[in-house]
Amino acid sequence: MDCIFCKLANHEIPTEVVYEDDEIFAFNDASPQAPVHLLVIPKKHIPSLNQAEDDGKLLGDILTRIAKLAKEQGFSEDGYRVVNNCGKDGGQSVDHLHFHVLAGRSLQWPPG
């Protein structure tokens, strides 16, 4: 499989790891769109949210981990945004389920 996120989670490509356990991998985005821009992924290869219908527990664990990271990294009080782009028209550029966590500045709405 030629998935860049799988390679990152398997430590085949170096990255700034923020968190890792047996199922979840979080790292700093290489092209940050905010002062804090994390990517949080399942280690299991899931192409997008459309293929995650049997992974409810894993999705819940990822969202819970994001909330814990926000507290640990000190940006939970001021607020943050969690984004999942799904499919080409949704802006998904890597076919591996991932969540962007953006913080560190006031985030405007609507995006894009």
The 8 nearest C-alpha neighbors of each residue, nearest first, counted from 0:
[[1, 2, 5, 6, 3, 44, 4, 94],
 [0, 2, 3, 6, 5, 4, 94, 95],
 [3, 1, 5, 4, 0, 6, 95, 94],
 [2, 4, 6, 5, 7, 1, 93, 12],
 [5, 3, 7, 6, 2, 8, 95, 40],
 [6, 4, 8, 2, 7, 3, 9, 42],
 [7, 5, 11, 3, 9, 4, 8, 12],
 [6, 8, 4, 12, 10, 9, 5, 11],
 [9, 7, 5, 10, 6, 24, 4, 42],
 [8, 10, 6, 7, 11, 5, 12, 42],
 [11, 9, 7, 12, 8, 13, 6, 14],
 [10, 12, 6, 9, 7, 13, 8, 5],
 [13, 11, 7, 10, 6, 14, 9, 3],
 [14, 12, 10, 7, 11, 15, 16, 6],
 [13, 15, 16, 12, 26, 7, 27, 10],
 [14, 16, 26, 27, 17, 13, 28, 25],
 [17, 15, 26, 18, 14, 25, 27, 19],
 [16, 18, 26, 25, 15, 27, 19, 24],
 [19, 17, 25, 16, 24, 26, 20, 23],
 [20, 18, 24, 23, 25, 21, 17, 16],
 [19, 21, 23, 22, 24, 18, 42, 25],
 [20, 22, 23, 19, 42, 24, 41, 43],
 [23, 21, 42, 20, 41, 43, 24, 19],
 [24, 22, 41, 20, 42, 19, 40, 21],
 [23, 25, 19, 40, 39, 18, 8, 41],
 [26, 24, 39, 18, 17, 38, 16, 19],
 [25, 27, 16, 17, 38, 15, 37, 28],
 [26, 28, 37, 15, 36, 38, 29, 16],
 [27, 29, 31, 37, 30, 36, 38, 26],
 [28, 30, 31, 27, 14, 36, 15, 26],
 [31, 29, 28, 32, 36, 27, 33, 37],
 [32, 30, 36, 28, 33, 29, 34, 35],
 [31, 33, 36, 30, 34, 101, 35, 28],
 [32, 34, 35, 31, 36, 101, 102, 103],
 [35, 33, 103, 102, 36, 104, 31, 32],
 [36, 34, 102, 33, 101, 103, 37, 31],
 [37, 35, 101, 31, 100, 28, 33, 27],
 [36, 38, 27, 100, 28, 26, 99, 39],
 [37, 39, 99, 26, 25, 98, 28, 27],
 [38, 40, 25, 98, 97, 24, 37, 99],
 [41, 39, 97, 24, 23, 96, 42, 25],
 [40, 42, 23, 43, 22, 24, 44, 96],
 [43, 41, 22, 23, 44, 8, 40, 24],
 [42, 44, 41, 45, 22, 5, 23, 40],
 [43, 45, 95, 42, 46, 5, 41, 96],
 [44, 46, 95, 96, 47, 43, 50, 51],
 [47, 45, 95, 94, 96, 44, 50, 48],
 [48, 46, 96, 49, 50, 45, 95, 85],
 [47, 49, 51, 50, 96, 85, 46, 45],
 [50, 48, 47, 51, 52, 85, 46, 86],
 [49, 51, 48, 47, 52, 45, 46, 53],
 [52, 50, 48, 54, 53, 49, 45, 47],
 [51, 53, 54, 50, 55, 49, 48, 58],
 [54, 52, 51, 55, 50, 56, 57, 58],
 [55, 53, 51, 57, 52, 56, 58, 50],
 [56, 54, 58, 57, 53, 59, 52, 51],
 [55, 57, 59, 58, 54, 60, 53, 61],
 [56, 58, 60, 54, 59, 55, 61, 41],
 [59, 57, 61, 55, 60, 56, 54, 62],
 [58, 60, 56, 62, 57, 61, 63, 55],
 [59, 61, 57, 63, 58, 62, 64, 56],
 [62, 60, 64, 58, 59, 63, 57, 65],
 [63, 61, 65, 59, 64, 60, 58, 66],
 [62, 64, 60, 66, 65, 61, 59, 67],
 [63, 65, 67, 61, 62, 66, 60, 68],
 [66, 64, 62, 68, 63, 67, 69, 61],
 [65, 67, 69, 63, 64, 68, 62, 70],
 [68, 66, 64, 70, 69, 65, 71, 63],
 [69, 67, 71, 65, 70, 66, 72, 64],
 [70, 68, 75, 66, 72, 74, 67, 71],
 [69, 71, 75, 73, 67, 68, 72, 74],
 [72, 70, 68, 73, 69, 67, 74, 75],
 [71, 73, 69, 70, 68, 74, 75, 67],
 [74, 72, 70, 71, 75, 69, 76, 68],
 [73, 75, 69, 76, 77, 72, 78, 70],
 [74, 76, 69, 70, 78, 77, 73, 79],
 [77, 75, 78, 74, 73, 70, 69, 79],
 [78, 76, 75, 74, 79, 103, 102, 104],
 [79, 77, 75, 76, 74, 102, 80, 103],
 [78, 80, 102, 101, 75, 81, 100, 74],
 [79, 81, 101, 100, 82, 102, 78, 106],
 [80, 82, 100, 99, 98, 101, 79, 83],
 [83, 81, 99, 98, 80, 84, 100, 101],
 [82, 84, 98, 85, 97, 99, 81, 96],
 [85, 83, 91, 89, 90, 82, 86, 98],
 [84, 86, 89, 91, 47, 83, 48, 90],
 [87, 85, 91, 89, 88, 90, 84, 47],
 [86, 88, 90, 89, 91, 85, 92, 84],
 [89, 87, 90, 86, 91, 85, 84, 92],
 [88, 90, 85, 84, 86, 87, 91, 83],
 [89, 91, 87, 88, 84, 92, 86, 85],
 [90, 92, 84, 86, 85, 87, 89, 93],
 [91, 93, 90, 94, 87, 86, 84, 95],
 [94, 92, 95, 91, 3, 4, 96, 2],
 [95, 93, 46, 47, 92, 96, 91, 2],
 [94, 96, 46, 45, 93, 47, 44, 97],
 [97, 95, 47, 46, 45, 48, 40, 94],
 [98, 96, 40, 39, 95, 83, 38, 99],
 [97, 99, 83, 39, 82, 38, 81, 100],
 [100, 98, 38, 82, 81, 37, 101, 83],
 [99, 101, 81, 37, 36, 80, 38, 98],
 [102, 100, 36, 80, 35, 79, 33, 99],
 [103, 101, 79, 35, 104, 33, 34, 80],
 [102, 104, 34, 35, 33, 74, 105, 101],
 [105, 103, 102, 106, 33, 34, 35, 101],
 [104, 106, 107, 103, 102, 78, 79, 77],
 [107, 105, 104, 108, 102, 80, 79, 101],
 [106, 108, 109, 105, 110, 104, 111, 80],
 [109, 107, 110, 106, 111, 105, 80, 79],
 [108, 110, 107, 111, 106, 80, 105, 82],
 [109, 111, 108, 107, 106, 82, 80, 90],
 [110, 109, 108, 107, 90, 89, 106, 88]]
